[in-house]
Amino acid sequence: MNIKILADSASDLSKDHYNEFDIEMVSLTVHLDEKDYEDGQTIYPKTVYDAMRNGKAPKTSQVSPQTFKSVFTSYAESNQPLIYLAFSSELSGTYQTAKMMEQEVKEEYPDAPIHVIDTKCASIGYGLVVLEAAKMAKAGKSVDEIIDDATRRAAHMEHIFTVDDLEYLYRGGRVSKTAAFVGTLLKIKPILHVESGKLIPLEKIRGSKKLFGRMLELMEERGGNWENQTIGISHGDDLDRAQQLADMIKERFGINQIEIEMVGSAIGAHSGPGTIALFFLNKSF
């Protein structure tokens, strides 16, 4: 029986990806103008970014317990293996909710072949892990093989990103008010990364011109084996700069396999317009 891969909307994959690789998706919730929307289903990133540019502060919440219970129950009843690769547990309660619902469903269906994995990844870094798992499922690999590869791949996925305005990270509790104010005043661009699933500030760069050069230096220091991997770039409604970074990567490393996607509504509500994020497997993969 085919193994089904489940992802959530924080993977920032497009509908084309979900359709091509037969991936199932559940949505985080975005709260905007006193209404609730399903990320990637009833609200799209452009709407969120335009609202933020106009001074609005959208909020987000995790995938609902009922959504997970419904999905898990349907796979338990049909006895079809399901692997849910989840958005980082350090950035959302979605993984914990999924684990609770997995236990609940397994009380009724003890042998249900449902597996819930915390990727500790976000955006297209998470999406690349999901895509590889879906390719393996299509190729007929076993549950254990898929879980082993996804777990290892996720642990070695580098996230190097920058935001256009520190104010958005301040609202999300990621930087202090003073740091946001001073950073904006001095035109300081932060470079951040994800370590054990958490957002960690890495460096501060003065002025945006040096930014991409430094991101490429970090890529060279941390990554390798370029011909055997796909690089991910996601952006906060700034395709031109994402494409510029992709061109620089192609020129410097001779890489052709690059996935460019917009940062989705749920993550974008915290990172803001103008975010540029780079994802690749590190040297120890």
Disulfide bonds with the S-S distance in Angstrom:
none
